[in-house]
Amino acid sequence: MNEGEVRERAFAMPITSPAFPPGPYRFVNREYFIITYRTDPEALQAVIPAPLKMTQPLVKYEFIRMPDSTGFGDYTETGQVIPVSFGREQGGYVHAMYLDDEAPIAGGRELWGFPKKLASPSLRVEKDTLLGVLRYGSVPVAVATMGFKHRALPHDKIRASLTTANFLLKIIPHVDGKPRICELVRYFCEDITIHGAWEGPAGLELFQHALAPVAALPVLEVLSGVHIVSDLTLGLGSVVHDYLKR
């Protein structure tokens, strides 16, 4: 390859067979299980990067099942999203994510800056219970439960919650080990269709793990559990703050 061919073909690594294809990335029958809980405000404040600001001492623990996604295939992920503000804009800061497929790990980290690590999350219905479990290796790290489809929720309310801004801290190191990119990124979910949304009694247990520290934001009180099935497009991001710009 000459230099021009390298520039034309360069999208992701490896150049001859990238780990993920170019977008857009469409998700069909994407299934959310979201538990909102109250946590320690000091612990929460310590992990929110400025200029984002904490709005309430709340965390949304999410399990997401994705059986049909363009380019990324069939996978499951889980993690914590923190309600924040950016100036006057309200949104969610994606604090940590754990998933079971290499392509969306690579794509999520390289394109948007999703804080993704390899683990073993699962989301399924077990008798009358919606069950989400995260294992890091063989160790259980998070267990979430909810009564299955107890009460239907209005779709317009759920659609509004899925269209709010999402924020990420994208960090890519230079070859000398120093940061080459350190940016606050904003993205939105687009073209959303809600197939169903429900609430019910919910519970969440988080367990200490050195490399999957979800329990560092402890559960003080579970406030709600929501189950959503939708189609959507994951929009590409924009940089809203550059930490390396002088």
BALO-954767 format. One line per 10 residues: their letters; for each residue x, y, z of N, C-alpha, C. Coordinates in Angstrom, 3 decimals. Example, Ala and Ser with C-alpha at 12.3 -4.5 7.8 and 13.67 -1.06 7.14 Angstrom:
BEGIN
AS) 13.190,-5.690,7.800,12.300,-4.500,7.800,13.200,-3.300,7.800  12.850,-2.250,7.080,13.670,-1.060,7.140,12.900,0.030,7.870
! end
This chain:
BEGIN
MNEGEVRERA) 0.845,-1.206,0.000,0.000,0.000,0.000,0.871,1.242,0.000  0.529,2.209,-0.870,1.208,3.497,-0.787,0.490,4.365,0.250  0.992,5.562,0.497,0.422,6.403,1.549,-1.020,6.787,1.255  -1.333,7.048,-0.022,-2.702,7.381,-0.376,-3.659,6.243,-0.100  -3.253,5.014,-0.394,-4.093,3.845,-0.123,-4.288,3.642,1.374  -3.241,3.914,2.143,-3.377,3.812,3.599,-4.429,4.798,4.091  -4.360,6.046,3.607,-5.333,7.060,4.036,-6.747,6.686,3.626  -6.909,6.136,2.431,-8.233,5.779,1.945,-8.824,4.603,2.708  -8.001,3.641,3.059,-8.499,2.415,3.691,-8.567,2.518,5.199  -7.851,3.464,5.786,-7.767,3.535,7.248,-9.117,3.899,7.849
FAMPITSPAF) -9.654,3.009,8.643,-10.875,3.260,9.398,-10.717,2.790,10.832  -10.299,1.541,10.983,-10.065,0.972,12.302,-9.015,-0.121,12.151  -8.520,-0.607,13.272,-7.455,-1.618,13.255,-8.038,-3.027,13.348  -7.399,-4.039,12.724,-6.295,-3.892,11.766,-6.795,-3.381,10.426  -5.959,-2.714,9.683,-6.398,-2.046,8.465,-6.923,-3.027,7.422  -6.407,-4.263,7.406,-6.844,-5.243,6.414,-8.139,-5.944,6.804  -8.530,-5.866,8.068,-9.768,-6.502,8.529,-10.189,-5.847,9.836  -10.810,-4.647,9.764,-11.152,-3.908,10.984,-12.054,-4.709,11.923  -11.932,-4.426,13.200,-12.717,-5.138,14.199,-14.203,-4.824,14.111  -14.559,-3.722,13.429,-15.960,-3.320,13.290,-16.094,-2.514,12.005
PPGPYRFVNR) -17.279,-2.522,11.371,-17.471,-1.798,10.117,-17.880,-0.351,10.371  -17.835,0.496,9.351,-18.360,1.864,9.503,-19.863,1.842,9.786  -20.343,2.900,10.461,-21.762,3.016,10.775,-22.564,3.474,9.575  -23.852,3.787,9.762,-24.539,3.918,11.053,-24.842,2.554,11.681  -25.112,2.587,12.995,-25.328,1.366,13.754,-26.781,1.335,14.235  -27.542,0.411,13.675,-28.961,0.281,13.966,-29.197,-0.930,14.852  -30.028,-0.763,15.882,-30.343,-1.822,16.825,-31.831,-2.145,16.743  -32.148,-3.419,16.582,-33.530,-3.882,16.488,-33.837,-4.751,17.702  -35.004,-4.487,18.313,-35.421,-5.213,19.521,-34.370,-5.106,20.634  -33.859,-3.925,20.778,-32.892,-3.643,21.861,-33.663,-3.602,23.178
EYFIITYRTD) -33.210,-4.386,24.129,-33.949,-4.581,25.382,-33.172,-3.981,26.552  -33.810,-3.051,27.255,-33.214,-2.396,28.433,-33.861,-2.912,29.720  -33.047,-3.098,30.728,-33.512,-3.293,32.101,-32.739,-2.282,32.945  -33.438,-1.272,33.443,-32.784,-0.144,34.127,-33.313,-0.032,35.550  -32.411,-0.098,36.502,-32.754,0.129,37.909,-32.123,1.444,38.344  -32.949,2.347,38.823,-32.470,3.628,39.351,-32.360,3.508,40.861  -31.178,3.882,41.383,-30.992,3.778,42.836,-30.278,5.011,43.387  -30.493,5.228,44.667,-29.838,6.323,45.389,-28.518,5.808,45.943  -27.465,6.662,45.848,-26.145,6.246,46.288,-25.494,7.325,47.156  -24.272,7.074,47.581,-23.497,8.003,48.403,-23.076,9.204,47.552
PEALQAVIPA) -23.525,10.412,47.884,-23.198,11.571,47.037,-21.709,11.862,46.965  -20.956,11.614,48.022,-19.511,11.862,47.971,-18.817,10.885,47.028  -19.220,9.623,47.067,-18.639,8.637,46.152,-18.996,8.979,44.710  -20.213,9.457,44.495,-20.648,9.816,43.150,-19.898,11.036,42.637  -19.758,12.041,43.481,-19.065,13.262,43.081,-17.626,12.984,42.682  -17.015,11.982,43.301,-15.602,11.683,43.051,-15.349,11.075,41.675  -16.397,10.576,40.985,-16.175,9.924,39.694,-16.760,10.702,38.518  -17.408,11.835,38.780,-17.981,12.641,37.700,-16.938,13.641,37.220  -16.533,13.588,35.955,-15.494,14.502,35.469,-16.054,15.890,35.165  -15.410,16.936,35.688,-15.770,18.306,35.306,-15.514,18.475,33.813
PLKMTQPLVK) -16.304,19.281,33.102,-17.291,20.232,33.600,-18.693,19.667,33.838  -18.870,18.327,33.789,-20.149,17.749,34.159,-20.384,17.962,35.646  -21.662,18.075,36.020,-22.018,18.285,37.421,-23.096,17.296,37.844  -23.004,16.862,39.087,-24.003,15.966,39.649,-25.322,16.721,39.819  -26.428,16.112,39.457,-27.746,16.720,39.655,-28.415,16.186,40.908  -28.372,14.860,41.076,-28.907,14.191,42.263,-27.998,12.997,42.558  -27.991,12.503,43.795,-27.141,11.345,44.102,-27.789,10.049,43.620  -27.953,9.934,42.291,-28.629,8.790,41.687,-27.726,8.107,40.673  -27.952,6.816,40.492,-27.278,6.016,39.474,-28.332,5.167,38.773  -28.174,5.004,37.474,-29.006,4.081,36.716,-28.153,2.873,36.370
YEFIRMPDST) -28.491,1.728,36.976,-27.774,0.495,36.626,-28.534,-0.172,35.492  -27.850,-0.417,34.353,-28.517,-0.875,33.137,-27.984,-2.233,32.676  -28.913,-3.103,32.307,-28.604,-4.285,31.509,-29.234,-4.051,30.148  -28.480,-4.301,29.061,-28.981,-4.072,27.707,-28.709,-5.311,26.869  -29.783,-5.873,26.340,-29.685,-7.054,25.468,-29.853,-6.601,24.024  -28.884,-6.937,23.157,-28.899,-6.491,21.762,-28.787,-7.693,20.827  -29.923,-8.288,20.441,-29.880,-9.489,19.608,-29.641,-9.208,18.138  -29.800,-7.933,17.701,-29.719,-7.616,16.271,-29.172,-6.202,16.124  -27.851,-6.092,15.934,-27.234,-4.778,15.789,-26.333,-4.762,14.562  -26.459,-3.716,13.754,-25.691,-3.597,12.526,-24.195,-3.550,12.824
GFGDYTETGQ) -23.462,-4.509,12.294,-22.015,-4.508,12.430,-21.493,-5.128,13.708  -22.279,-5.096,14.785,-21.808,-5.602,16.072,-22.408,-6.965,16.423  -23.488,-7.362,15.742,-24.027,-8.703,15.947,-24.957,-8.812,17.137  -24.772,-9.871,17.909,-25.652,-10.254,19.014,-24.824,-10.244,20.303  -25.172,-9.356,21.230,-24.395,-9.277,22.468,-25.210,-8.650,23.593  -24.649,-8.672,24.787,-25.276,-8.116,25.984,-24.258,-7.248,26.702  -24.735,-6.143,27.278,-23.845,-5.301,28.072,-24.556,-4.817,29.323  -23.784,-4.311,30.253,-24.333,-3.791,31.488,-23.406,-2.706,32.018  -23.931,-1.829,32.851,-23.090,-0.777,33.405,-23.877,0.279,34.135  -23.179,1.342,34.502,-23.751,2.417,35.315,-23.744,3.735,34.553
VIPVSFGREQ) -24.882,4.415,34.587,-25.048,5.732,33.978,-25.479,6.704,35.066  -24.843,7.875,35.114,-25.073,8.848,36.185,-25.789,10.066,35.613  -26.950,10.450,36.139,-27.595,11.692,35.697,-26.710,12.897,36.022  -26.472,13.752,35.002,-25.588,14.913,35.169,-26.164,16.099,34.408  -25.521,17.247,34.606,-25.813,18.429,33.797,-24.519,18.913,33.156  -24.670,19.471,31.944,-23.560,20.095,31.222,-24.050,21.493,30.853  -23.649,22.474,31.655,-24.262,23.785,31.535,-25.736,23.667,31.885  -26.604,24.061,30.953,-28.050,23.949,31.180,-28.627,22.647,30.636  -27.785,21.836,30.013,-28.261,20.598,29.379,-28.227,19.439,30.368  -29.336,18.692,30.413,-29.421,17.517,31.263,-29.096,16.276,30.443
GGYVHAMYLD) -28.452,15.302,31.066,-28.121,14.079,30.345,-27.609,13.013,31.288  -26.932,12.028,30.723,-26.381,10.937,31.512,-24.918,10.715,31.180  -24.085,10.551,32.205,-22.667,10.249,32.031,-22.474,8.744,32.154  -21.924,8.133,31.102,-21.697,6.690,31.095,-20.412,6.406,31.873  -20.576,5.842,33.053,-19.458,5.679,33.984,-18.685,4.387,33.757  -19.381,3.272,33.492,-18.711,1.981,33.334,-19.614,1.044,32.558  -18.996,0.189,31.701,-19.755,-0.773,30.918,-18.972,-2.074,30.828  -19.714,-3.179,30.854,-19.122,-4.511,30.766,-19.927,-5.314,29.748  -19.225,-5.935,28.772,-19.936,-6.675,27.746,-19.133,-7.859,27.244  -19.793,-8.647,26.378,-19.289,-9.986,26.055,-18.927,-10.178,24.594
DEAPIAGGRE) -18.601,-9.104,23.851,-18.333,-9.217,22.423,-17.233,-8.230,22.044  -16.225,-8.722,21.326,-15.049,-7.897,21.032,-15.352,-6.734,20.100  -16.197,-6.946,19.068,-16.454,-5.889,18.087,-17.043,-4.629,18.726  -18.110,-4.729,19.534,-18.623,-3.506,20.160,-17.705,-2.947,21.245  -16.866,-3.765,21.847,-15.870,-3.225,22.778,-14.903,-2.328,22.015  -14.355,-2.850,20.905,-13.402,-2.070,20.111,-14.062,-0.845,19.508  -15.225,-1.036,18.877,-15.913,0.092,18.255,-16.343,1.136,19.255  -16.892,0.694,20.373,-17.354,1.640,21.383,-16.225,2.472,21.952  -15.089,1.844,22.233,-13.957,2.569,22.809,-13.304,3.496,21.787  -13.100,3.008,20.541,-12.348,3.778,19.557,-13.162,4.911,18.946
LWGFPKKLAS) -14.459,4.677,18.686,-15.273,5.713,18.052,-15.766,6.755,19.060  -16.522,6.314,20.048,-17.171,7.245,20.973,-16.363,7.484,22.255  -15.695,6.437,22.722,-15.033,6.517,24.013,-15.823,5.841,25.118  -16.660,4.850,24.754,-17.389,4.103,25.783,-16.403,3.377,26.693  -16.632,3.429,28.005,-15.710,2.789,28.960,-15.994,1.292,29.091  -15.692,0.536,28.030,-16.100,-0.869,27.946,-14.970,-1.820,28.336  -15.355,-2.871,29.086,-14.434,-3.937,29.452,-15.114,-5.275,29.176  -14.304,-6.302,28.955,-14.814,-7.640,28.665,-15.274,-8.314,29.951  -16.496,-8.825,29.932,-17.048,-9.556,31.072,-18.161,-10.453,30.554  -19.023,-10.942,31.462,-20.087,-11.883,31.078,-21.419,-11.451,31.672
PSLRVEKDTL) -22.092,-10.469,31.047,-23.424,-10.091,31.501,-24.496,-10.958,30.834  -25.654,-11.081,31.476,-26.781,-11.798,30.883,-28.077,-11.119,31.306  -29.075,-11.216,30.443,-30.409,-10.677,30.721,-31.426,-11.670,30.187  -32.299,-12.146,31.057,-33.282,-13.138,30.648,-34.497,-13.092,31.574  -35.570,-13.737,31.132,-36.754,-13.906,31.968,-36.677,-15.274,32.628  -36.794,-15.292,33.948,-36.760,-16.540,34.711,-38.070,-16.660,35.478  -38.984,-17.482,34.936,-40.341,-17.608,35.492,-41.043,-16.248,35.460  -41.326,-15.690,36.621,-42.048,-14.411,36.694,-41.121,-13.224,36.932  -39.814,-13.423,36.714,-38.818,-12.415,37.082,-37.917,-12.065,35.911  -37.707,-10.773,35.700,-36.660,-10.318,34.781,-35.355,-10.302,35.560
LGVLRYGSVP) -34.353,-11.005,35.036,-33.111,-11.225,35.774,-31.913,-10.749,34.973  -31.107,-9.861,35.575,-29.849,-9.435,34.990,-28.705,-9.824,35.908  -27.666,-10.431,35.342,-26.516,-10.870,36.132,-25.233,-10.461,35.411  -24.290,-9.884,36.140,-22.955,-9.603,35.623,-21.949,-10.478,36.346  -21.169,-11.212,35.565,-20.040,-11.965,36.109,-18.762,-11.434,35.487  -17.751,-11.229,36.304,-16.421,-10.858,35.827,-15.549,-12.082,36.043  -15.242,-12.787,34.938,-14.695,-14.121,35.091,-15.787,-15.018,35.646  -15.491,-15.748,36.692,-16.492,-16.624,37.310,-17.212,-15.970,38.479  -16.834,-14.721,38.806,-17.318,-14.082,40.032,-18.563,-13.233,39.743  -19.670,-13.443,40.462,-20.835,-12.565,40.309,-20.549,-11.181,40.884
VAVATMGFKH) -20.849,-10.154,40.102,-20.560,-8.772,40.492,-21.839,-7.963,40.697  -22.876,-8.258,39.905,-24.148,-7.545,40.028,-25.288,-8.504,39.737  -26.360,-8.386,40.534,-27.577,-9.178,40.321,-28.766,-8.233,40.441  -29.561,-8.137,39.360,-30.730,-7.258,39.339,-31.973,-8.080,39.034  -33.056,-7.790,39.730,-34.318,-8.500,39.520,-35.466,-7.508,39.443  -36.528,-7.918,38.705,-37.721,-7.079,38.589,-38.906,-7.971,38.255  -40.055,-7.666,38.828,-41.269,-8.370,38.450,-41.560,-8.152,36.977  -41.844,-9.231,36.230,-41.926,-9.162,34.778,-43.238,-8.519,34.323  -43.109,-7.354,33.658,-44.233,-6.659,33.011,-45.424,-6.456,33.954  -45.147,-5.896,35.117,-46.236,-5.664,36.072,-47.170,-4.544,35.637
RALPHDKIRA) -46.591,-3.413,35.179,-47.423,-2.266,34.791,-46.830,-1.625,33.537  -47.677,-1.362,32.552,-47.225,-0.726,31.315,-46.936,0.749,31.563  -45.960,1.285,30.828,-45.593,2.696,30.931,-45.904,3.398,29.606  -46.221,4.694,29.650,-46.497,5.433,28.411,-45.249,5.543,27.540  -45.426,5.294,26.240,-44.285,5.263,25.340,-43.653,6.632,25.141  -44.452,7.701,25.186,-43.877,9.031,24.967,-42.904,9.400,26.076  -43.205,8.992,27.293,-42.307,9.262,28.418,-40.990,8.508,28.254  -41.061,7.256,27.819,-39.860,6.442,27.637,-39.033,6.968,26.468  -39.712,7.346,25.383,-38.984,7.882,24.224,-38.225,9.150,24.606  -38.852,10.002,25.401,-38.184,11.236,25.842,-36.938,10.919,26.662
SLTTANFLLK) -37.015,9.879,27.497,-35.851,9.535,28.326,-34.702,8.993,27.483  -35.016,8.328,26.364,-33.972,7.754,25.510,-33.357,8.772,24.561  -33.986,9.935,24.412,-33.462,10.944,23.480,-32.617,12.007,24.170  -32.431,11.921,25.487,-31.594,12.907,26.173,-30.125,12.700,25.810  -29.311,13.709,26.095,-27.879,13.651,25.779,-27.166,12.609,26.633  -26.153,12.009,26.054,-25.286,11.067,26.763,-23.847,11.564,26.656  -23.096,11.445,27.749,-21.730,11.971,27.790,-20.735,10.852,28.111  -19.561,10.950,27.485,-18.491,9.973,27.647,-17.164,10.684,27.823  -16.262,10.070,28.550,-14.897,10.573,28.674,-14.003,9.694,27.804  -13.627,10.214,26.614,-12.829,9.445,25.663,-11.349,9.692,25.921
IIPHVDGKPR) -10.620,8.612,26.181,-9.184,8.699,26.465,-8.446,7.720,25.565  -7.523,8.217,24.749,-6.675,7.370,23.913,-5.229,7.793,24.143  -4.358,6.866,24.538,-2.973,7.240,24.847,-2.128,7.414,23.601  -1.084,8.217,23.746,-0.060,8.382,22.710,0.907,7.193,22.808  1.797,7.077,21.828,2.761,5.978,21.841,3.771,6.109,22.977  3.899,7.299,23.557,4.812,7.468,24.687,4.106,7.262,26.022  2.838,6.825,25.976,2.099,6.547,27.197,1.313,7.714,27.744  1.565,8.907,27.237,0.804,10.080,27.670,-0.505,10.151,26.883  -1.506,10.880,27.366,-2.767,10.950,26.621,-2.628,11.690,25.308  -3.114,11.084,24.227,-3.149,11.723,22.912,-4.511,12.398,22.705
ICELVRYFCE) -5.565,11.730,23.206,-6.926,12.264,23.178,-7.499,12.169,24.584  -8.049,13.251,25.057,-8.764,13.274,26.336,-9.892,14.282,26.172  -11.084,13.772,25.849,-12.189,14.620,25.436,-13.490,14.201,26.119  -14.347,15.174,26.335,-15.711,14.903,26.747,-16.552,14.851,25.473  -17.204,13.715,25.257,-17.959,13.455,24.032,-19.450,13.395,24.366  -20.255,13.934,23.468,-21.714,13.860,23.617,-22.299,13.110,22.422  -23.262,12.239,22.681,-23.949,11.537,21.599,-25.425,11.385,21.955  -26.228,11.042,20.935,-27.666,10.862,21.120,-28.113,9.568,20.448  -29.148,8.964,20.986,-29.846,7.879,20.309,-30.905,8.500,19.394  -31.060,7.939,18.187,-31.900,8.547,17.160,-32.882,7.539,16.581
DITIHGAWEG) -33.916,8.071,15.889,-34.881,7.242,15.150,-35.400,6.107,16.035  -36.004,6.472,17.160,-36.391,5.512,18.190,-37.830,5.041,17.992  -38.024,3.737,18.052,-39.352,3.124,18.066,-39.490,2.321,19.353  -40.512,2.603,20.127,-40.757,1.874,21.368,-41.757,0.757,21.101  -41.364,-0.473,21.354,-42.264,-1.617,21.198,-43.014,-1.932,22.489  -42.425,-1.587,23.615,-43.069,-1.840,24.895,-42.233,-1.311,26.032  -42.909,-0.945,27.134,-42.203,-0.460,28.326,-43.046,-0.789,29.550  -42.375,-1.271,30.593,-43.073,-1.714,31.790,-42.255,-1.352,33.039  -42.943,-1.316,34.180,-42.280,-1.155,35.470,-42.757,-2.238,36.416  -42.038,-2.389,37.513,-42.400,-3.387,38.502,-41.484,-3.296,39.702
PAGLELFQHA) -41.755,-4.082,40.749,-40.864,-4.103,41.912,-39.481,-4.575,41.489  -38.453,-3.929,42.040,-37.087,-4.206,41.576,-36.128,-4.311,42.751  -35.059,-5.070,42.527,-33.994,-5.210,43.505,-32.645,-5.244,42.824  -31.612,-4.793,43.535,-30.260,-4.752,42.971,-29.233,-5.020,44.058  -28.333,-5.968,43.780,-27.209,-6.268,44.669,-25.917,-6.083,43.889  -24.977,-5.333,44.461,-23.661,-5.127,43.866,-22.606,-5.701,44.800  -21.599,-6.343,44.229,-20.585,-7.029,45.022,-19.196,-6.469,44.694  -18.336,-6.419,45.697,-17.005,-5.848,45.544,-16.152,-6.697,44.606  -15.490,-6.014,43.662,-14.528,-6.667,42.770,-13.474,-5.633,42.399  -12.204,-6.038,42.470,-11.114,-5.095,42.245,-11.129,-4.515,40.835
LAPVAALPVL) -11.536,-5.296,39.823,-11.459,-4.859,38.433,-12.819,-4.533,37.826  -13.863,-4.728,38.574,-15.218,-4.344,38.142,-15.899,-3.664,39.328  -15.445,-2.447,39.682,-15.846,-1.816,40.940,-17.218,-1.135,40.905  -18.237,-1.856,40.434,-19.575,-1.266,40.411,-20.075,-0.955,41.822  -19.625,-1.727,42.808,-20.067,-1.519,44.185,-19.444,-0.284,44.827  -18.499,0.379,44.141,-17.949,1.633,44.661,-19.009,2.730,44.696  -20.086,2.553,43.931,-21.265,3.428,44.024,-22.361,2.598,44.670  -22.395,2.548,45.991,-23.228,1.579,46.707,-24.725,1.850,46.558  -25.508,0.794,46.672,-26.959,0.898,46.621,-27.472,1.247,48.015  -27.999,2.462,48.164,-28.605,2.864,49.428,-30.119,2.673,49.413
EVLSGVHIVS) -30.725,2.858,48.239,-32.171,2.676,48.110,-32.521,2.493,46.630  -33.243,1.429,46.320,-33.739,1.224,44.962,-35.004,2.046,44.780  -35.022,2.869,43.724,-36.151,3.780,43.502,-37.113,3.278,42.423  -36.607,2.597,41.389,-37.494,2.151,40.331,-36.817,1.093,39.476  -37.644,0.320,38.787,-37.173,-0.637,37.800,-38.008,-0.498,36.542  -37.341,-0.446,35.378,-38.017,-0.245,34.103,-37.481,-1.251,33.089  -38.384,-1.784,32.276,-38.041,-2.736,31.222,-38.544,-2.153,29.904  -37.662,-2.043,28.900,-37.990,-1.389,27.637,-37.542,-2.277,26.478  -38.364,-2.365,25.437,-37.971,-2.995,24.183,-38.139,-1.958,23.075  -37.075,-1.719,22.297,-37.108,-0.635,21.314,-36.197,-0.934,20.128
DLTLGLGSVV) -36.385,-0.154,19.063,-35.430,-0.065,17.961,-34.826,1.335,18.015  -33.550,1.459,17.664,-32.933,2.788,17.630,-31.643,2.752,16.834  -31.194,3.942,16.472,-29.892,4.128,15.838,-28.971,4.839,16.824  -27.780,4.309,16.979,-26.783,4.916,17.856,-26.046,5.989,17.072  -26.342,7.250,17.385,-25.725,8.353,16.655,-24.248,8.504,16.971  -23.487,8.991,16.004,-22.073,9.280,16.246,-21.946,10.510,17.135  -20.774,10.737,17.690,-20.626,11.751,18.719,-20.036,13.059,18.238  -19.967,14.000,19.170,-19.283,15.275,18.946,-18.504,15.619,20.211  -17.395,16.319,20.029,-16.562,16.706,21.164,-17.099,18.006,21.753  -17.412,18.007,23.041,-17.921,19.207,23.700,-16.906,19.840,24.657
HDYLKR) -15.821,19.129,24.949,-14.767,19.678,25.806,-13.478,18.914,25.566  -12.373,19.644,25.324,-11.060,19.048,25.089,-10.179,19.351,26.285  -9.835,18.329,27.057,-9.049,18.526,28.278,-7.590,18.856,27.981  -7.103,18.559,26.782,-5.702,18.797,26.442,-5.490,20.141,25.746  -6.573,20.814,25.390,-6.450,22.102,24.704,-6.087,23.181,25.697  -5.018,23.877,25.421,-4.556,24.929,26.335,-5.213,26.254,25.955
! end
